[in-house]
Amino acid sequence: MVAALPALMVASDPFQSVSSLSNAEGRTTAYDFKSRLLLYYFNQHCPRLPPGLAQGQPLPSFRMQCMISKLWLDSKIVEAAHIVPKATNSSRWSDCVLGIDNVWDERNGLLWAEPFEKAYHAHEIAVMYQSSSGTFKFRVLIDKLMSKRLSDYGISQDAKNNVDLKQHTFADYDDTDLLMPSGNMPFRRALVAHAAYSAMTQRHKLRSSLSFTKADFDILSEYQDKGTTQAWVALQTQLVLSA
């Protein structure tokens, strides 16, 4: 199985998004995805989009919770994040390695504030599944991020100026559980793959207090056809543990 992996590896980061949607398509599609994620994880409904939403017309704004910080924030600064991006640098990698052929599946999404989206794509954070408790733990991977205020990692001006985000740092949420009141879960194998790739990327900068084992990057039984995924993660894990 490992011998077949080079064809599935990618030269660039497979977790970076390369969107092929137009701005108009992107706004409505992203809002629909956010609506489905809110229902999937929180059993809550978003306000409906007005019919014939015009270019430049603002999307409905409402209060919602970030799954990591648990803060109630304006929906404008809460991202409907893809675990595996909506258009990866290698669609064959996404399908063959992870077995995910529909990135708009609710299990491939999480709802979190903008700063976590930015840190996720920079591979400075990870979400680790804890099999002993059945929970998902948020982990900060590098020291420099611990003291950063969330607002410092805002993408939009609204996030950078948000009072709640100014009052909290990434360290406030390290080693805390994700909020998923409905009991529905995301794709565990996708989060394991991201965690393994992120830890591999940051292996020379990982926080000294972090200690990973092979069990932390284990591919779970939710994915029956998991041989290629397990082999790919094993390669990333070997790099992390040997650093």
C-alpha positions in Angstrom: 0.0 0.0 0.0 2.8 2.4 0.9 4.4 1.8 -2.5 1.3 3.2 -4.2 1.4 6.4 -2.2 3.7 8.6 -4.2 1.1 9.0 -6.9 -1.4 10.2 -4.3 1.0 12.6 -2.6 0.8 16.3 -3.6 3.6 18.8 -4.0 1.6 21.6 -2.4 -0.6 21.7 0.7 -3.7 19.6 0.1 -5.6 21.6 2.8 -5.4 24.9 1.1 -8.6 26.0 -0.7 -8.6 26.9 -4.4 -12.1 28.1 -5.1 -13.6 27.7 -8.5 -16.9 29.5 -7.6 -17.8 33.0 -8.7 -18.4 35.6 -6.1 -22.2 35.4 -6.5 -22.2 31.6 -6.4 -19.8 31.6 -3.5 -22.0 33.8 -1.3 -25.2 31.8 -1.7 -23.5 28.4 -1.7 -21.5 29.3 1.5 -24.7 30.5 3.2 -26.5 27.3 2.3 -23.5 25.3 3.7 -23.6 27.4 6.9 -27.3 26.8 7.2 -26.9 23.0 6.9 -24.0 23.0 9.4 -26.0 25.0 11.9 -28.9 22.4 11.7 -26.5 19.4 11.7 -24.5 20.5 14.8 -26.9 22.7 16.7 -30.4 21.7 15.5 -30.9 25.4 14.7 -32.1 27.2 11.5 -30.6 30.2 9.7 -32.8 33.0 8.4 -33.9 32.3 4.9 -32.1 34.1 2.0 -34.4 36.6 0.3 -35.4 35.5 -3.2 -33.2 36.9 -6.0 -30.4 38.1 -3.8 -28.7 40.9 -5.7 -25.0 41.3 -6.2 -23.6 43.3 -3.2 -26.8 42.9 -1.2 -25.8 41.8 2.4 -26.6 38.3 3.6 -28.9 37.9 6.6 -27.0 38.6 9.9 -27.8 36.7 13.1 -26.1 35.6 16.3 -24.5 32.1 16.4 -22.0 30.2 18.4 -18.4 29.3 17.5 -17.8 25.6 18.1 -14.4 26.2 19.6 -14.7 29.4 21.7 -18.5 28.9 22.4 -18.8 32.7 22.0 -22.0 34.1 20.6 -20.9 36.1 17.6 -22.3 37.8 14.5 -22.7 35.2 11.8 -20.6 37.4 9.5 -17.5 36.5 11.4 -18.3 32.8 11.9 -17.0 30.7 9.1 -18.7 27.6 7.6 -15.3 25.9 7.3 -14.4 23.0 5.2 -12.2 20.4 6.8 -11.1 19.3 3.3 -11.3 22.5 1.2 -14.0 23.0 -1.4 -11.5 22.8 -4.1 -8.2 21.1 -3.0 -4.9 21.3 -4.7 -5.5 17.7 -5.6 -9.0 16.5 -5.9 -7.6 13.0 -6.5 -5.9 13.2 -3.1 -9.1 14.1 -1.4 -11.1 11.3 -3.0 -8.4 8.6 -3.0 -6.7 9.2 0.3 -9.8 10.3 2.3 -12.6 8.8 0.4 -14.5 12.1 0.4 -16.1 12.8 -3.0 -18.5 15.5 -1.8 -16.8 18.3 0.1 -20.2 20.0 0.8 -21.2 17.1 3.0 -22.1 18.4 6.5 -19.6 16.0 8.0 -16.8 17.9 6.2 -17.6 21.2 7.9 -17.3 23.0 11.2 -18.5 26.4 12.4 -15.9 28.6 14.0 -14.8 32.2 14.2 -12.6 33.7 11.5 -9.3 33.5 13.6 -9.6 29.7 13.8 -10.1 29.5 10.1 -6.9 31.4 9.5 -4.9 29.4 12.0 -6.3 26.1 10.6 -5.1 26.8 7.1 -1.7 28.0 8.5 -1.5 24.5 10.2 -1.0 26.2 13.6 -4.0 24.4 15.2 -5.5 21.0 15.0 -8.7 19.2 16.1 -7.9 15.8 17.7 -10.4 13.1 18.2 -10.3 11.5 21.7 -11.5 7.9 21.4 -11.6 7.4 25.2 -14.2 10.2 25.6 -15.7 10.4 22.1 -14.9 14.1 22.0 -12.9 16.4 19.7 -10.2 18.4 21.3 -8.9 21.8 20.1 -5.1 22.0 20.2 -2.8 24.9 19.6 0.4 23.5 18.0 2.9 26.4 18.2 4.0 28.6 21.1 3.7 31.9 19.4 0.0 31.4 18.8 -0.9 30.8 22.5 -0.6 34.5 23.5 -2.2 35.9 20.4 -5.6 37.6 20.8 -8.2 36.1 18.5 -8.8 39.5 17.0 -5.2 39.6 15.8 -6.1 36.7 13.6 -9.3 38.2 12.2 -9.7 38.1 8.5 -12.3 40.8 8.1 -12.3 44.2 9.8 -15.4 43.2 11.7 -13.5 40.3 13.3 -10.4 42.4 14.0 -12.6 45.0 15.8 -14.9 42.5 17.7 -14.8 43.2 21.4 -15.3 39.5 22.4 -12.4 38.4 20.1 -10.2 41.1 21.6 -10.7 39.7 25.1 -9.6 36.1 24.4 -6.4 34.4 23.3 -5.9 31.1 21.6 -4.5 29.7 24.9 -8.0 30.2 26.5 -9.3 27.3 24.4 -6.4 24.9 24.1 -7.3 21.4 25.1 -11.0 22.2 25.2 -13.8 20.2 23.6 -15.6 21.3 20.5 -19.3 22.2 21.0 -21.6 19.8 19.2 -24.9 19.7 21.1 -26.7 17.7 18.5 -24.3 14.8 18.9 -23.6 14.7 15.2 -19.9 14.3 14.3 -17.6 15.5 11.5 -15.4 13.2 9.3 -12.9 12.0 11.9 -10.5 10.7 9.2 -10.3 14.2 7.6 -9.5 15.8 11.0 -6.9 13.1 11.7 -5.3 13.7 8.3 -5.2 17.5 8.9 -3.8 17.0 12.4 -1.1 14.7 11.1 -0.2 17.0 8.2 -0.2 20.1 10.5 2.0 18.4 13.1 4.4 17.3 10.3 4.5 20.9 8.9 5.2 22.4 12.4 7.3 19.5 13.7 10.3 21.8 14.4 8.1 24.4 16.1 5.7 22.3 18.1 5.0 23.3 21.6 7.3 21.5 24.0 4.4 20.6 26.2 2.7 18.6 23.4 3.4 14.9 23.2 2.0 12.9 20.4 1.8 9.1 19.9 0.8 7.0 17.0 -2.6 6.6 18.7 -3.3 10.3 18.3 -3.2 9.9 14.5 -5.1 6.6 14.3 -7.7 6.2 11.6 -10.9 5.0 13.1 -13.4 2.3 12.1 -15.9 4.8 10.7 -14.0 4.4 7.4 -14.0 0.8 6.2 -11.9 1.4 3.1 -9.1 3.1 5.0 -5.9 1.4 3.9 -4.6 4.3 1.8 -5.6 6.9 4.4 -3.9 5.0 7.2 -0.7 4.7 5.1 -0.7 8.4 4.2 -1.2 9.4 7.8 1.5 7.0 8.9 4.0 8.8 6.8 3.1 12.2 8.3 3.2 10.6 11.8 6.6 9.1 11.3 8.0 12.5 10.4 6.4 14.1 13.5 7.6 11.4 15.9 11.2 11.4 14.5 11.6 15.2 14.7 
